[in-house]
Amino acid sequence: MIKFCNLFSGSSGNCTFVSSKNTKILVDAGVSCLKISKALAELDVSLDEIDAILVTHEHIDHIKGITTIVNKYHVPVYASEKTWKMMDSLKVPDAYQLTFEPNNIFNIGEFNIYPFSIPHDAADPCGFSLSCENKKITIATDMGYIDNTILEQMEKSDILLLESNYDVETLKCSPYPFFLKQRISGKNGHLSNDVAGKAICHLCQRGVNNIILGHLSKENNFPELAYQTVLNELKQLDLSCNLSVANRDKIDDVLELA
């Protein structure tokens, strides 16, 4: 049985839990150790059961809790070499600093993990596909655009957590300074609802059925708007899928793959 649960999602912090019978993994740890511990407790899981943390990139909303988790619970952390160089301020003992090579498969317990490169304003940002028991979970947030190579990595996922960060018109009217609006909407920024919707249409036609919209901006998006924008794209092509939005204020329900 493969389990997936988004614990935290958005610019205030990101953390996702994925497990098999004998392996438990966190993807990112962008909120405090205490918050992650409490969220996992709702799943009857303790932080000392976690086998590894995978890091997508070095921004604080993805790594905030790492130092405390490692020093208190001795959880190894996997990141690319370039990402570790940008996280040198984290007080993580060398023994728990493990590396992977982007676009190369590696293993943690029962999972085969494929980190694929994505465009974002970070040193070496990655999405992850985690495979076990012929099931595939893909997590892809914090990217400015989607090309065919990225789409190929997400195809045939049993569960996909995909960024739907901002609404174009809401961003235009937001109080953000112009340079920040440019950064968000740029090639190394974030995905809009519209772009996410078009990508989801493509993926629905290639075997992806369970899709969660994640990393929504509090200032430049609304859950109902993100959901409806993607739904409208699907309806135009007479497509459907199990579509939901990651919850900002509480952990999501656990999805299970038998």
N, C-alpha and C positions, 0 to 999 in steps of 0.2 A: 504494500500500500504506500503510495506516494502522497505526501501532504504538502499543501502550499497555503501560506497565509501572509498577506501583506499586513505588517504591524504598524508602520508609519510611512506616510507618503506626502511629499510636498516640499516647499522651500524651507520649512522649519525642521525637516528631518526625514530621513528615509531608512527603512530597515524591513527586510523581507525574510521570512522563515520558510525553509524547504527541508523536508525530511523523507527518508525511506525507513525501512524497518530498523536498520542499524546505523544510520548516518544522519546527523542533524547539522544543517548549515544556515548561517545568516549571510544574506547579501547586503552589505553595507551596515553601518552602525552609527547613524547620524543623529541620534538623540542620546540622552544620558544613559549610563549603565543601569541606573535605577528604573527608568522608564521601560527599557528593554526587558529587564528582569520581571517587572510587573506584568508586561504584556505577555511574555512567555508563560508566566504562572497561570494566566487564563487558559492556556493550552495544556496545562499540566506538564510543562517543560521547564527545567532549570537551566540557567546559563552554564553551569558546570557540565551539562550534557552536550553542549555545542561542540562539534568537532572542528569547525573552522569558520572564519569570517572571510568572505570574498569582498574585495573593494573595487568598485567601479571606477572611482577617481578620487582625487584628494580634497575636494571641496568640503567645507566643514559640515554641511548638512548630510554628508555621507560617512563621516569619520569621527564625529564628536565623541562617541562613547568608547572608542577603541582602547585608549590607554588604560582606562579603569578596568575594562573587561579583561584585557590581557593580564594585567598585574594582579587582579583579584581571582580570576578563574582560569588563567593559563590557557587561553584559547589561541591557537595559531592563526595568523592573519596572512592571507594571500593577496598580493598586489603585483603589478608589473614593476620591473626595476626602475623605470622612469617615475612611476607613481611613488614608490618608496623614497626616492630622492626628494620629492616634494613634500613628503610626510616626515622629514627628518626631525621635526620638532616634537613628534610623538615620542613619549618615553616608553618604547617597546623594546624589550630585550632582543638581542640578535637571534636567539634561538626560536623566537616566535615570528620573525620576519621571513616569510617564505615568498618566493617569486614564481610567477608564471610568464610564459611568452605569449603575447597576444596572437590570436589566430592559430594557436596550437593546442591540441587536446591534452588535458591532464586529469588525474584522478584524485578524488578525496573519498575514501571509503567506497560505498557502493555507487557513487555518482561519477559519470564521465562528464567533464566540464569543458566547454568550448568558449573561451573569451574572444569576442569579436570586436574589432576596432570600430568606434563610432566618432562622429565629428562633434566636438565640444571644446570649450576653451579651458582645457586642462592638459596636463603633461602627456597622458597616454590613456584616454578614457576608453572603457570597454562596456559592452553588454555581455550577458552570460546566457548560454544555453546549458541546462543541466539535464542529463539523461540517465535514466535508470529503469530497469524492467520494461524496456521498450516504450517508455513514456518520456516526453520532453517538455520541460518548462523553460520559457525564455523571459528574461528581464531586460528591457531596453528603455532606459530613460536618459535624459540629459543629452540630447543630440539635436543639432541644428537642421538636419535634413536626413532623408532616407534615400539611399540609392539601391540599385539592384542587388549589390553584394550584401547589404544589410537585410534586405527583404528575404534573400535566400536563406539567411541564418534563422529567420523567424518562421519560415514556412514549416508546416507539419508539426507545429507546437501544439501540445494538448492544453497548455495554459500559457497565455502571453500577458505580461504586464508591460504596457506600452505607454510612453509619455503622451499626454495631451495637455500641455502646459498652459497655453494662453488662447484667448479669443482675440482675433486680429483687431476688431473694432474696439473692444474693451481696452486692449493695450494702447491703442491710439489715444484714448481719452483718459488714461490713467495719469496720476500725478508724478509718475517716474520721470526723471530727467531724460532728455533726448538720447544721450549717449547710452543709457541703460536700455531704453526701448530698442535702440539699434543693436545692442548686444544680444538681447533676448531673441529678436527676430532674425538675427544674422545666421550665417552658415555654421558658426560654432556656438550657437545659442541653444534654443529649445524648439520643440515642435508645437505648432498651432493645432487647434481642434480640427481645422479643415484638412491639414496634411495628414494628421493621424487618421481621420476618416477615410481618406483616399487609400492610405496604406492598408487599413483594415479591410476595405473592400477587396483589394488584391489578395490579402492573406486568407480571407474567408473562402475564396475560390481555390485555395491551395491547402485546405485541410485544417485551418485554425478555427476552432469553435468557441473556446472559452477565452474571452478577452477582457482585461481589466484596464481601464484608463487611469493612469497614475501621474504623480508629480504635478498636480494642478496648482497653479499660482493662486494664492489667496486674493491678491489684488487685481489680477488680470483674467480671471476665469471664475466660473461657477459650475458646480457639479452637474446641475440640470442642463446648463448650456452646452457643456462638453458632451454629455450623453446625447442630447437632441441633435447636435451638429453631426455627430458620427452616425446616429440613427438615420438621419435624412440622407446621408451619403449611401448608406446600405439600401434604403428604400428605393432610391433612384435606379438601382441595379437589381431590384427585387431579390436582395440578399438578406440573410438573417444569421445571427449568432448569439451566443450567451454573452451579452454585453453588460458590464457593470462599471462603477466608478469607485476607485479606492477611497476609503473613508479617511477624512482628515482628523477626526476627533476620537475615534475608537478603532480597535482592531477589526479587520474584516473577518467574515466567516471563513472557516477552513474549507478549502477545496480538496477533495480526495480523488485520486486516480487509482483504480483497482487494476 
